[in-house]
Amino acid sequence: MNPCIRFEHPLSERVRNFLRVNHLFARFQETLPRTETWAHHNALFTLFEIMEAAARAELKLDILQELERQKGLLAQYTQWDETTKQQRLSQLQEAMLNLQNVQQKFGQHLRENEWLMGIKQRMFVPGGTSPFDLPSYYFWLQLPAETRMTQLTQWIQSLLPTYEAIALLLRILRQNSWSIDCLANAGSYQHNSLGQNTHLLAIDLHQAAAAIPEVSANKYFTHIRFLQASQQQARGKMVPDNIPFKLIMCSFDPVVNK
C-alpha cells in the first residue's frame, strides 16, 4: 500500500502562525537529543528562528483568547463524558496559567545574552560562524554533548509554555475534523462551501501520485490544483491525471452531525 502524505493549509493568519511556531519547536526537539556537533548547531539556529517567529505580542494574546474560548465550548462536546471534559478543562487551565506566568517578553532572556545575539547575527551571514569568525562559538561546539544539551534546554525553557499551549490548540483543531473522499478531475477539484468555522484544511495524498496540492480557499469557495512535484521549478506543471485524495476539514469548534 502506498504511503500517504498529509498537506495542511491554514485558513487564517492565526492558524498559520500556530503551525509555523509548532513546526520550529518540533524541529528543535528533534535535534536536541542528538549528540553530533552539527545537530546542536541546527538546534541553536532553530532556537533563533523560534524567537523571530513567536516574537509578536499578538501571538500570546491569540493563544490566550483561543484557550479561553475552548473552555467555554466544552459544554458543546456532547459525545464526551464529564471525566473527559474535566481532563480537557484541566489541560486548558494549565496551559493558560503556564503562559500567563511568563511575565517577560518572549525570548527576552535570550536577547539579553550578548554572546547568543552575536552568534545569531553571524548565523544569517553565509559562512559567518566559521571558527576564525566566532572562536568562542567554535569552543562551545567542542564542549561535551551533555553540556551543550543542558544549555540548550535552559535557553528554551521559558519558551515552552508557548509551544505547549499551541500544541494543545492544534491537537484540538485536528481532532475536531470531518473528511470526504474526493477525486480531482485532470488535477483540479472544486468545493462550493467549507463553512465559516473551518480553520484548517488537510489533504491526504498518495506519495505515488508525485503531486502537491495548491489551495485557494475561503468560506465560500475552494479550488485545489494538483501540481507535479518538481525539484527543478518552484511551481510544477499541473497534473493531467485524475487524482483521488482525502479532504479533511478542521475546526476549533466541536464537529456535530458531519
Summary of the structure (lengths in Angstrom):
residues: 258
radius of gyration: 21.6
end to end distance: 28.1
largest distance: 63.6
contacts: 722
relative contact order: 0.16
helix: 50%
strand: 19%
